[in-house]
């Protein structure tokens, strides 16, 4: 499986880029072609979708977009092309917020998404995503603590509310924040 590519942009299409990686050209379906230019260096996180009649690469600028895309295409009725179109029409943060808020109306406004598919997206992904307010807060002082908790095996859905909890120890060092986060999750799960 091809996990990422780093190379020179050789061609830009409507919804793809051709990347020259040491003389080998890779066609990557890509939702942000307006953010790249010819002959520039590009690094993409990729996922390879293999079907009976095709091998297709999909590329993303961030690991978060790739992870979201992987969750999205596991929803019944969402294929890779539709998932990429959704991420082209809206930001990851806005789609995540709509899922968290169960905003089916917004999801239906995205290209190719009907009422049934929008409801299925909310049903399948609501518990798997972190509130977009918390996602944006992760870039702040709590990013390392959130990432450490994920590395310990906690799911994003289990960490909902942690950012607000960490605000009480914002001025503390990272070690203290992590201890506070572990104590919080134990109390949340009814541990001792």
C-alpha positions as CSV (number, residue, x, y, z in Angstrom):
1,X,0.0,0.0,0.0
2,X,1.2,3.5,-0.8
3,X,1.0,5.6,2.4
4,X,2.4,8.9,1.1
5,X,4.1,10.5,-1.9
6,X,6.6,13.3,-2.1
7,X,7.5,14.6,-5.5
8,X,7.2,17.3,-8.1
9,X,3.8,18.3,-9.5
10,X,4.0,17.3,-13.2
11,X,0.3,18.0,-14.2
12,X,-2.8,19.4,-12.6
13,X,-6.2,18.1,-13.6
14,X,-9.7,19.1,-12.5
15,X,-9.7,16.7,-9.6
16,X,-6.2,15.1,-9.7
17,X,-2.5,15.7,-9.8
18,X,0.3,13.8,-11.5
19,X,3.3,13.6,-9.2
20,X,6.7,12.8,-10.5
21,X,8.5,10.8,-7.8
22,X,12.0,10.1,-8.9
23,X,10.9,9.5,-12.5
24,X,7.7,7.6,-11.8
25,X,4.4,9.4,-12.3
26,X,1.6,8.8,-9.9
27,X,-1.9,10.0,-10.7
28,X,-3.6,11.0,-7.4
29,X,-7.2,12.0,-7.0
30,X,-6.9,15.2,-5.0
31,X,-9.5,17.6,-3.6
32,X,-7.3,20.8,-3.4
33,X,-5.8,21.2,-6.9
34,X,-6.2,25.0,-6.5
35,X,-3.6,25.0,-3.7
36,X,-0.8,23.5,-5.8
37,X,1.2,24.7,-8.8
38,X,3.2,23.0,-11.6
39,X,6.8,22.0,-10.8
40,X,6.3,22.7,-7.1
41,X,7.2,20.1,-4.4
42,X,4.2,18.3,-3.0
43,X,3.7,15.9,-0.1
44,X,0.5,13.9,0.1
45,X,-0.9,11.3,2.5
46,X,-2.5,8.7,0.3
47,X,-4.8,5.8,0.3
48,X,-4.9,3.2,-2.4
49,X,-8.3,1.8,-3.3
50,X,-8.1,-1.5,-5.2
51,X,-11.1,-2.7,-7.2
52,X,-11.5,-5.4,-9.7
53,X,-11.0,-3.1,-12.6
54,X,-8.9,-0.3,-11.1
55,X,-6.2,0.8,-8.7
56,X,-6.8,4.4,-7.6
57,X,-4.8,6.7,-5.3
58,X,-6.5,9.5,-3.3
59,X,-4.3,12.1,-1.7
60,X,-4.7,14.6,1.2
61,X,-2.5,17.4,2.6
62,X,-3.1,16.3,6.2
63,X,-3.3,13.1,8.1
64,X,-6.6,14.3,9.6
65,X,-8.2,14.6,6.2
66,X,-7.0,11.1,5.3
67,X,-8.3,9.6,8.5
68,X,-11.7,11.3,8.0
69,X,-11.9,10.1,4.4
70,X,-11.2,6.5,5.5
71,X,-14.1,6.7,8.0
72,X,-16.3,8.4,5.4
73,X,-15.9,5.8,2.7
74,X,-16.9,3.1,5.3
75,X,-20.4,4.7,5.5
76,X,-23.0,2.8,3.5
77,X,-23.6,4.7,0.3
78,X,-20.4,6.7,0.3
79,X,-17.7,5.7,-2.2
80,X,-14.3,7.2,-2.6
81,X,-15.4,9.6,-5.4
82,X,-18.3,10.9,-3.3
83,X,-16.1,11.2,-0.2
84,X,-13.6,13.3,-2.1
85,X,-16.3,15.5,-3.6
86,X,-17.6,16.1,-0.1
87,X,-14.2,17.2,1.1
88,X,-13.8,19.4,-2.0
89,X,-17.1,21.1,-1.4
90,X,-16.6,21.8,2.3
91,X,-13.9,21.8,5.0
92,X,-13.2,18.9,7.2
93,X,-14.0,21.0,10.2
94,X,-17.4,22.1,8.9
95,X,-18.4,18.5,7.9
96,X,-17.3,17.2,11.4
97,X,-19.3,19.9,13.1
98,X,-22.4,19.0,11.0
99,X,-22.0,15.3,12.0
100,X,-21.4,16.2,15.7
101,X,-24.5,18.6,15.7
102,X,-26.5,16.0,13.6
103,X,-27.1,18.8,11.0
104,X,-28.6,16.6,8.3
105,X,-29.7,19.7,6.4
106,X,-26.1,20.9,5.9
107,X,-24.9,17.4,4.9
108,X,-27.7,17.3,2.3
109,X,-26.4,20.5,0.8
110,X,-23.2,18.7,-0.2
111,X,-23.0,17.4,-3.8
112,X,-24.4,13.8,-4.2
113,X,-25.7,13.6,-0.6
114,X,-29.4,12.9,-0.1
115,X,-31.5,12.7,3.0
116,X,-31.0,9.0,3.6
117,X,-27.2,9.2,3.0
118,X,-26.9,12.3,5.3
119,X,-28.7,10.4,8.1
120,X,-26.5,7.4,7.6
121,X,-23.3,9.6,7.9
122,X,-24.6,11.0,11.2
123,X,-25.5,7.5,12.4
124,X,-22.2,5.9,11.5
125,X,-19.8,8.7,12.4
126,X,-21.2,10.7,15.2
127,X,-19.6,8.7,18.0
128,X,-16.3,8.3,16.2
129,X,-15.5,12.0,15.7
130,X,-14.3,14.6,18.2
131,X,-16.3,17.8,18.4
132,X,-14.8,20.3,15.9
133,X,-14.4,22.8,18.7
134,X,-12.1,20.4,20.4
135,X,-10.3,19.6,17.1
136,X,-9.5,23.3,16.7
137,X,-8.4,23.5,20.3
138,X,-5.9,20.6,19.8
139,X,-3.6,23.0,18.0
140,X,-3.4,25.0,21.1
141,X,-1.7,24.2,24.4
142,X,-3.5,20.8,24.8
143,X,-2.4,19.2,21.5
144,X,0.4,17.1,23.0
145,X,-1.9,15.9,25.8
146,X,-4.6,14.9,23.3
147,X,-2.1,13.1,21.1
148,X,-0.6,11.3,24.1
149,X,-4.1,10.1,25.1
150,X,-4.7,8.8,21.6
151,X,-1.3,7.1,21.6
152,X,-2.4,5.3,24.8
153,X,-5.3,3.9,22.9
154,X,-8.2,6.2,23.8
155,X,-10.6,6.8,21.0
156,X,-11.5,10.4,19.9
157,X,-15.1,9.8,21.1
158,X,-13.8,9.0,24.6
159,X,-11.9,12.2,24.7
160,X,-14.9,14.5,24.0
161,X,-14.9,17.0,26.8
162,X,-11.2,16.6,27.7
163,X,-10.2,20.0,26.3
164,X,-12.6,21.8,28.6
165,X,-11.3,19.7,31.5
166,X,-7.7,20.6,30.7
167,X,-8.4,24.3,30.9
168,X,-8.2,24.0,34.6
169,X,-4.5,22.9,34.4
170,X,-3.6,25.0,31.3
171,X,-0.6,26.7,33.1
172,X,0.8,23.3,34.3
173,X,3.6,21.3,32.5
174,X,2.8,18.5,30.1
175,X,3.3,15.8,32.6
176,X,0.8,17.3,35.0
177,X,-1.7,17.7,32.2
178,X,-1.4,14.1,31.2
179,X,-1.9,12.9,34.8
180,X,-5.0,15.1,35.0
181,X,-6.3,13.7,31.7
182,X,-5.8,10.1,32.9
183,X,-7.5,10.9,36.2
184,X,-10.4,12.5,34.3
185,X,-10.9,9.6,32.0
186,X,-10.8,7.1,34.9
187,X,-13.5,9.1,36.8
188,X,-15.5,9.3,33.6
189,X,-15.4,5.5,33.2
190,X,-16.2,5.0,36.8
191,X,-12.7,3.8,37.8
192,X,-10.9,4.5,41.0
